[in-house]
Amino acid sequence: MLRIHVSGVDLSRVRMATRPDAMWETVLSFHRLRDRRGSTVFGKWRKESRNRLNGEARLLSAVVPPRGYFPDFLTPSGGGSEPLGFDAAVEALRDTPEERVRAELGLLPARRIPSGGSAPDGLGEGGTEPLGRLASTLRAYHRAAVEPYWPHIGASVEADRAVRGRALLDGGADELLATLPPMIRWRAPVLEADYPVDRELRLDGRGLLLQPSFFCRGTPVVYRDPGLPPVLVYPVTHPEAPAFTDPGPWLGRLVGNTRSTVLRSIGHGCTTSELARRTGVSLASASQHACVLREAGLVRTLRHGSSVLHTLTPLGAALLRGGAPQPVS
């Protein structure tokens, strides 16, 4: 069980990350690559990513076990709501002091480290070359397994942000914490979460960054070092349909000014009732239009309390932009 102790000051400093964190997604995706569960969401991604990899898994396997603890230095913090971009995170990793590298690698299970007592490929022995090799490996892995799917990852995180944002507007930080995924429970003044080990994290007035993650699964993740900026990485809710799909035959049904207006009205997220008001159609008609847009792969729908919240998928956003690509972070 993880217990995060939240004071009144901390509650006022709870904030949502503005976008996915590229390094967290990269490291957590490596967990998913070796995990057979979640085939509906991750099956197609696993198959495609494995076909692109070219030996990057060997070094990563030495520092990222299939489950449980991995070194904090692998996921540098930006210290604010704006996560570091991938290039900035790689540079921060390269600059990690060797004492910290040694200390954090020493917390890995003994079976991960060769009998000689040093980390693979000289990590933790000093010098910049081993960390440089690790950074290059992470970069190659990111290009193969994360970068091609970044629009889908971003859309999933944005959909979660829309739900949490509604909760924050409706009831403040208390409501926001209460609507986190079911493995996380807000029992003021403690935020409890399912966790593989017992942990107590005291925020001490630093607040808490909530970081939704596409590749996080089952339980949230926090830094092991309590002195690092507090961040709670938690899994987004995945729709029942596969995450990485191409537009289907429903796309041919997308004609007419009304449906175009509906798509634009969804924008950064709205409920069915709000959609009906924005477009001037009946509730039943708004629901029908949203259903067709969802079946065409243009809209993602998540439940929020007694209502549902619609947000755009990468394809829907690209259609509104006229096909302009979404930048990769």
Contacts in CASP RR format, 6 or more apart in sequence:
PFRMAT RR
TARGET T0000
AUTHOR 0000-0000-0000
METHOD contacts of the structure
MODEL  1
MLRIHVSGVDLSRVRMATRPDAMWETVLSFHRLRDRRGSTVFGKWRKESR
NRLNGEARLLSAVVPPRGYFPDFLTPSGGGSEPLGFDAAVEALRDTPEER
VRAELGLLPARRIPSGGSAPDGLGEGGTEPLGRLASTLRAYHRAAVEPYW
PHIGASVEADRAVRGRALLDGGADELLATLPPMIRWRAPVLEADYPVDRE
LRLDGRGLLLQPSFFCRGTPVVYRDPGLPPVLVYPVTHPEAPAFTDPGPW
LGRLVGNTRSTVLRSIGHGCTTSELARRTGVSLASASQHACVLREAGLVR
TLRHGSSVLHTLTPLGAALLRGGAPQPVS
1 192 0 8 1.000
1 193 0 8 1.000
1 194 0 8 1.000
1 195 0 8 1.000
1 198 0 8 1.000
1 199 0 8 1.000
2 192 0 8 1.000
2 193 0 8 1.000
2 194 0 8 1.000
2 195 0 8 1.000
2 198 0 8 1.000
2 199 0 8 1.000
2 201 0 8 1.000
2 220 0 8 1.000
2 222 0 8 1.000
3 190 0 8 1.000
3 191 0 8 1.000
3 192 0 8 1.000
3 199 0 8 1.000
3 200 0 8 1.000
3 201 0 8 1.000
4 190 0 8 1.000
4 191 0 8 1.000
4 192 0 8 1.000
4 193 0 8 1.000
4 201 0 8 1.000
4 203 0 8 1.000
4 208 0 8 1.000
4 222 0 8 1.000
4 230 0 8 1.000
4 232 0 8 1.000
5 189 0 8 1.000
5 190 0 8 1.000
5 200 0 8 1.000
5 201 0 8 1.000
5 202 0 8 1.000
5 203 0 8 1.000
6 14 0 8 1.000
6 177 0 8 1.000
6 188 0 8 1.000
6 189 0 8 1.000
6 190 0 8 1.000
6 191 0 8 1.000
6 203 0 8 1.000
6 207 0 8 1.000
6 208 0 8 1.000
7 189 0 8 1.000
7 203 0 8 1.000
7 204 0 8 1.000
7 205 0 8 1.000
8 189 0 8 1.000
9 205 0 8 1.000
9 207 0 8 1.000
10 203 0 8 1.000
10 204 0 8 1.000
10 205 0 8 1.000
10 206 0 8 1.000
10 207 0 8 1.000
10 208 0 8 1.000
11 173 0 8 1.000
11 174 0 8 1.000
11 189 0 8 1.000
12 173 0 8 1.000
13 205 0 8 1.000
13 206 0 8 1.000
13 207 0 8 1.000
13 208 0 8 1.000
14 173 0 8 1.000
14 176 0 8 1.000
14 177 0 8 1.000
14 207 0 8 1.000
14 208 0 8 1.000
14 210 0 8 1.000
15 80 0 8 1.000
15 81 0 8 1.000
15 207 0 8 1.000
15 208 0 8 1.000
15 209 0 8 1.000
15 210 0 8 1.000
16 81 0 8 1.000
16 161 0 8 1.000
16 164 0 8 1.000
16 165 0 8 1.000
16 168 0 8 1.000
16 176 0 8 1.000
16 209 0 8 1.000
16 210 0 8 1.000
16 212 0 8 1.000
17 81 0 8 1.000
17 82 0 8 1.000
17 83 0 8 1.000
17 157 0 8 1.000
17 161 0 8 1.000
17 209 0 8 1.000
17 210 0 8 1.000
17 211 0 8 1.000
17 212 0 8 1.000
18 81 0 8 1.000
18 82 0 8 1.000
18 83 0 8 1.000
19 82 0 8 1.000
19 83 0 8 1.000
19 154 0 8 1.000
19 157 0 8 1.000
19 158 0 8 1.000
19 329 0 8 1.000
20 83 0 8 1.000
20 150 0 8 1.000
20 153 0 8 1.000
20 154 0 8 1.000
20 157 0 8 1.000
20 212 0 8 1.000
20 213 0 8 1.000
20 214 0 8 1.000
20 329 0 8 1.000
21 75 0 8 1.000
21 83 0 8 1.000
21 84 0 8 1.000
21 89 0 8 1.000
21 211 0 8 1.000
21 213 0 8 1.000
21 233 0 8 1.000
22 83 0 8 1.000
22 84 0 8 1.000
22 85 0 8 1.000
22 86 0 8 1.000
22 89 0 8 1.000
22 142 0 8 1.000
22 146 0 8 1.000
22 329 0 8 1.000
23 74 0 8 1.000
23 75 0 8 1.000
23 76 0 8 1.000
23 84 0 8 1.000
23 85 0 8 1.000
23 86 0 8 1.000
23 89 0 8 1.000
23 90 0 8 1.000
23 93 0 8 1.000
23 138 0 8 1.000
24 75 0 8 1.000
24 83 0 8 1.000
24 211 0 8 1.000
24 213 0 8 1.000
24 216 0 8 1.000
24 221 0 8 1.000
24 233 0 8 1.000
25 146 0 8 1.000
25 153 0 8 1.000
25 213 0 8 1.000
25 214 0 8 1.000
25 215 0 8 1.000
26 86 0 8 1.000
26 138 0 8 1.000
26 141 0 8 1.000
26 142 0 8 1.000
26 145 0 8 1.000
26 146 0 8 1.000
27 64 0 8 1.000
27 70 0 8 1.000
27 74 0 8 1.000
27 75 0 8 1.000
28 213 0 8 1.000
28 215 0 8 1.000
28 216 0 8 1.000
28 217 0 8 1.000
28 221 0 8 1.000
28 233 0 8 1.000
29 49 0 8 1.000
29 145 0 8 1.000
29 146 0 8 1.000
29 215 0 8 1.000
30 57 0 8 1.000
30 60 0 8 1.000
30 64 0 8 1.000
30 141 0 8 1.000
30 145 0 8 1.000
31 64 0 8 1.000
31 66 0 8 1.000
31 67 0 8 1.000
31 215 0 8 1.000
31 217 0 8 1.000
32 42 0 8 1.000
32 45 0 8 1.000
32 46 0 8 1.000
32 215 0 8 1.000
32 217 0 8 1.000
33 46 0 8 1.000
33 49 0 8 1.000
33 50 0 8 1.000
33 57 0 8 1.000
33 145 0 8 1.000
34 66 0 8 1.000
35 42 0 8 1.000
35 66 0 8 1.000
35 67 0 8 1.000
35 217 0 8 1.000
37 217 0 8 1.000
38 217 0 8 1.000
40 238 0 8 1.000
40 240 0 8 1.000
40 241 0 8 1.000
40 242 0 8 1.000
41 238 0 8 1.000
41 242 0 8 1.000
41 243 0 8 1.000
42 243 0 8 1.000
43 242 0 8 1.000
44 242 0 8 1.000
44 243 0 8 1.000
44 244 0 8 1.000
44 245 0 8 1.000
45 145 0 8 1.000
45 149 0 8 1.000
45 243 0 8 1.000
45 244 0 8 1.000
48 148 0 8 1.000
48 244 0 8 1.000
49 144 0 8 1.000
49 145 0 8 1.000
52 144 0 8 1.000
52 145 0 8 1.000
53 141 0 8 1.000
53 144 0 8 1.000
53 145 0 8 1.000
54 140 0 8 1.000
54 144 0 8 1.000
56 137 0 8 1.000
56 140 0 8 1.000
56 141 0 8 1.000
56 144 0 8 1.000
57 141 0 8 1.000
59 120 0 8 1.000
59 121 0 8 1.000
59 133 0 8 1.000
59 134 0 8 1.000
59 137 0 8 1.000
60 137 0 8 1.000
60 138 0 8 1.000
60 141 0 8 1.000
62 112 0 8 1.000
62 113 0 8 1.000
62 119 0 8 1.000
62 120 0 8 1.000
62 121 0 8 1.000
62 123 0 8 1.000
63 70 0 8 1.000
63 71 0 8 1.000
63 74 0 8 1.000
63 105 0 8 1.000
63 108 0 8 1.000
63 112 0 8 1.000
63 119 0 8 1.000
63 120 0 8 1.000
63 123 0 8 1.000
63 134 0 8 1.000
64 70 0 8 1.000
64 74 0 8 1.000
65 108 0 8 1.000
65 109 0 8 1.000
65 112 0 8 1.000
67 196 0 8 1.000
68 196 0 8 1.000
69 107 0 8 1.000
69 108 0 8 1.000
69 224 0 8 1.000
70 108 0 8 1.000
71 101 0 8 1.000
71 104 0 8 1.000
71 105 0 8 1.000
71 107 0 8 1.000
71 108 0 8 1.000
72 104 0 8 1.000
72 223 0 8 1.000
72 224 0 8 1.000
72 225 0 8 1.000
72 228 0 8 1.000
73 93 0 8 1.000
73 96 0 8 1.000
73 100 0 8 1.000
73 101 0 8 1.000
73 104 0 8 1.000
74 93 0 8 1.000
74 138 0 8 1.000
75 89 0 8 1.000
75 223 0 8 1.000
76 84 0 8 1.000
76 89 0 8 1.000
76 92 0 8 1.000
76 93 0 8 1.000
76 96 0 8 1.000
77 84 0 8 1.000
77 223 0 8 1.000
77 228 0 8 1.000
77 229 0 8 1.000
77 231 0 8 1.000
78 84 0 8 1.000
78 92 0 8 1.000
78 229 0 8 1.000
79 209 0 8 1.000
79 229 0 8 1.000
80 209 0 8 1.000
80 229 0 8 1.000
81 209 0 8 1.000
83 211 0 8 1.000
83 329 0 8 1.000
84 92 0 8 1.000
85 329 0 8 1.000
86 139 0 8 1.000
86 142 0 8 1.000
86 329 0 8 1.000
90 135 0 8 1.000
90 138 0 8 1.000
90 139 0 8 1.000
93 131 0 8 1.000
93 134 0 8 1.000
93 135 0 8 1.000
93 138 0 8 1.000
94 128 0 8 1.000
94 131 0 8 1.000
94 132 0 8 1.000
94 135 0 8 1.000
96 131 0 8 1.000
98 124 0 8 1.000
98 125 0 8 1.000
98 126 0 8 1.000
98 127 0 8 1.000
101 119 0 8 1.000
101 123 0 8 1.000
101 124 0 8 1.000
101 126 0 8 1.000
101 131 0 8 1.000
102 124 0 8 1.000
104 224 0 8 1.000
104 225 0 8 1.000
105 113 0 8 1.000
105 119 0 8 1.000
105 123 0 8 1.000
105 124 0 8 1.000
106 113 0 8 1.000
106 119 0 8 1.000
107 224 0 8 1.000
113 119 0 8 1.000
113 120 0 8 1.000
114 120 0 8 1.000
118 124 0 8 1.000
118 125 0 8 1.000
119 125 0 8 1.000
119 130 0 8 1.000
121 130 0 8 1.000
121 133 0 8 1.000
121 134 0 8 1.000
122 130 0 8 1.000
123 130 0 8 1.000
123 131 0 8 1.000
123 134 0 8 1.000
124 130 0 8 1.000
146 153 0 8 1.000
147 328 0 8 1.000
149 244 0 8 1.000
150 326 0 8 1.000
150 328 0 8 1.000
150 329 0 8 1.000
151 314 0 8 1.000
151 318 0 8 1.000
151 326 0 8 1.000
152 214 0 8 1.000
152 243 0 8 1.000
152 244 0 8 1.000
152 313 0 8 1.000
152 314 0 8 1.000
153 214 0 8 1.000
153 215 0 8 1.000
154 214 0 8 1.000
154 314 0 8 1.000
155 300 0 8 1.000
155 311 0 8 1.000
155 312 0 8 1.000
155 313 0 8 1.000
155 314 0 8 1.000
155 317 0 8 1.000
156 212 0 8 1.000
156 214 0 8 1.000
156 236 0 8 1.000
156 238 0 8 1.000
156 243 0 8 1.000
156 300 0 8 1.000
157 212 0 8 1.000
157 213 0 8 1.000
157 214 0 8 1.000
157 236 0 8 1.000
158 268 0 8 1.000
158 311 0 8 1.000
159 236 0 8 1.000
159 300 0 8 1.000
159 302 0 8 1.000
159 309 0 8 1.000
159 311 0 8 1.000
160 212 0 8 1.000
160 236 0 8 1.000
160 237 0 8 1.000
160 302 0 8 1.000
161 212 0 8 1.000
162 268 0 8 1.000
162 269 0 8 1.000
162 302 0 8 1.000
162 309 0 8 1.000
162 311 0 8 1.000
163 179 0 8 1.000
163 237 0 8 1.000
163 302 0 8 1.000
163 304 0 8 1.000
163 309 0 8 1.000
164 176 0 8 1.000
164 179 0 8 1.000
164 180 0 8 1.000
164 210 0 8 1.000
164 212 0 8 1.000
165 176 0 8 1.000
166 304 0 8 1.000
166 309 0 8 1.000
167 175 0 8 1.000
167 176 0 8 1.000
167 178 0 8 1.000
167 179 0 8 1.000
167 304 0 8 1.000
168 175 0 8 1.000
168 176 0 8 1.000
174 186 0 8 1.000
174 188 0 8 1.000
176 210 0 8 1.000
177 184 0 8 1.000
177 186 0 8 1.000
177 191 0 8 1.000
178 186 0 8 1.000
179 304 0 8 1.000
179 305 0 8 1.000
180 186 0 8 1.000
180 210 0 8 1.000
180 234 0 8 1.000
181 234 0 8 1.000
181 235 0 8 1.000
181 237 0 8 1.000
183 193 0 8 1.000
183 194 0 8 1.000
183 218 0 8 1.000
183 219 0 8 1.000
183 220 0 8 1.000
183 234 0 8 1.000
183 235 0 8 1.000
184 191 0 8 1.000
184 192 0 8 1.000
184 193 0 8 1.000
184 194 0 8 1.000
184 220 0 8 1.000
184 232 0 8 1.000
184 234 0 8 1.000
185 191 0 8 1.000
185 192 0 8 1.000
185 193 0 8 1.000
186 192 0 8 1.000
191 208 0 8 1.000
191 232 0 8 1.000
193 219 0 8 1.000
193 220 0 8 1.000
193 232 0 8 1.000
193 234 0 8 1.000
194 218 0 8 1.000
194 219 0 8 1.000
194 220 0 8 1.000
195 219 0 8 1.000
195 220 0 8 1.000
196 219 0 8 1.000
199 222 0 8 1.000
201 222 0 8 1.000
201 226 0 8 1.000
201 230 0 8 1.000
202 226 0 8 1.000
203 230 0 8 1.000
206 229 0 8 1.000
206 230 0 8 1.000
207 230 0 8 1.000
208 230 0 8 1.000
208 231 0 8 1.000
208 232 0 8 1.000
209 229 0 8 1.000
209 230 0 8 1.000
209 231 0 8 1.000
209 232 0 8 1.000
210 231 0 8 1.000
210 232 0 8 1.000
210 234 0 8 1.000
211 231 0 8 1.000
211 232 0 8 1.000
211 233 0 8 1.000
211 234 0 8 1.000
212 233 0 8 1.000
212 234 0 8 1.000
212 235 0 8 1.000
212 236 0 8 1.000
213 221 0 8 1.000
213 233 0 8 1.000
213 234 0 8 1.000
213 235 0 8 1.000
213 236 0 8 1.000
214 236 0 8 1.000
214 243 0 8 1.000
216 233 0 8 1.000
216 234 0 8 1.000
216 235 0 8 1.000
216 236 0 8 1.000
217 235 0 8 1.000
218 235 0 8 1.000
220 232 0 8 1.000
220 233 0 8 1.000
220 234 0 8 1.000
220 235 0 8 1.000
221 232 0 8 1.000
221 233 0 8 1.000
221 234 0 8 1.000
222 230 0 8 1.000
222 231 0 8 1.000
222 232 0 8 1.000
222 233 0 8 1.000
223 229 0 8 1.000
223 230 0 8 1.000
223 231 0 8 1.000
237 302 0 8 1.000
239 300 0 8 1.000
239 301 0 8 1.000
239 302 0 8 1.000
245 297 0 8 1.000
247 296 0 8 1.000
247 297 0 8 1.000
247 298 0 8 1.000
247 315 0 8 1.000
248 296 0 8 1.000
248 297 0 8 1.000
250 292 0 8 1.000
250 295 0 8 1.000
250 296 0 8 1.000
250 297 0 8 1.000
251 296 0 8 1.000
251 297 0 8 1.000
252 296 0 8 1.000
253 292 0 8 1.000
253 296 0 8 1.000
254 292 0 8 1.000
254 293 0 8 1.000
254 296 0 8 1.000
254 298 0 8 1.000
258 279 0 8 1.000
258 281 0 8 1.000
258 289 0 8 1.000
259 289 0 8 1.000
259 292 0 8 1.000
259 293 0 8 1.000
261 279 0 8 1.000
262 275 0 8 1.000
262 279 0 8 1.000
262 281 0 8 1.000
262 286 0 8 1.000
262 289 0 8 1.000
262 290 0 8 1.000
262 293 0 8 1.000
263 293 0 8 1.000
263 298 0 8 1.000
263 299 0 8 1.000
263 312 0 8 1.000
263 316 0 8 1.000
263 319 0 8 1.000
263 320 0 8 1.000
264 320 0 8 1.000
265 275 0 8 1.000
265 278 0 8 1.000
265 279 0 8 1.000
266 275 0 8 1.000
266 290 0 8 1.000
266 293 0 8 1.000
266 299 0 8 1.000
266 310 0 8 1.000
266 311 0 8 1.000
266 312 0 8 1.000
267 311 0 8 1.000
267 312 0 8 1.000
267 320 0 8 1.000
268 311 0 8 1.000
268 312 0 8 1.000
269 309 0 8 1.000
269 310 0 8 1.000
269 311 0 8 1.000
269 312 0 8 1.000
270 278 0 8 1.000
270 309 0 8 1.000
270 310 0 8 1.000
271 304 0 8 1.000
271 307 0 8 1.000
271 308 0 8 1.000
271 309 0 8 1.000
271 310 0 8 1.000
272 283 0 8 1.000
272 286 0 8 1.000
272 287 0 8 1.000
272 290 0 8 1.000
272 307 0 8 1.000
272 308 0 8 1.000
272 310 0 8 1.000
273 283 0 8 1.000
273 286 0 8 1.000
273 307 0 8 1.000
275 286 0 8 1.000
275 289 0 8 1.000
275 290 0 8 1.000
275 310 0 8 1.000
276 282 0 8 1.000
276 283 0 8 1.000
276 285 0 8 1.000
276 286 0 8 1.000
279 286 0 8 1.000
279 289 0 8 1.000
281 289 0 8 1.000
290 299 0 8 1.000
290 301 0 8 1.000
290 310 0 8 1.000
293 299 0 8 1.000
293 310 0 8 1.000
293 316 0 8 1.000
294 300 0 8 1.000
294 301 0 8 1.000
294 310 0 8 1.000
297 313 0 8 1.000
297 315 0 8 1.000
297 316 0 8 1.000
298 312 0 8 1.000
298 313 0 8 1.000
298 315 0 8 1.000
298 316 0 8 1.000
298 319 0 8 1.000
299 310 0 8 1.000
299 311 0 8 1.000
299 312 0 8 1.000
299 313 0 8 1.000
299 316 0 8 1.000
300 310 0 8 1.000
300 311 0 8 1.000
300 312 0 8 1.000
300 313 0 8 1.000
301 308 0 8 1.000
301 309 0 8 1.000
301 310 0 8 1.000
302 308 0 8 1.000
302 309 0 8 1.000
302 311 0 8 1.000
303 309 0 8 1.000
312 320 0 8 1.000
314 326 0 8 1.000
317 326 0 8 1.000
318 324 0 8 1.000
318 325 0 8 1.000
318 326 0 8 1.000
END
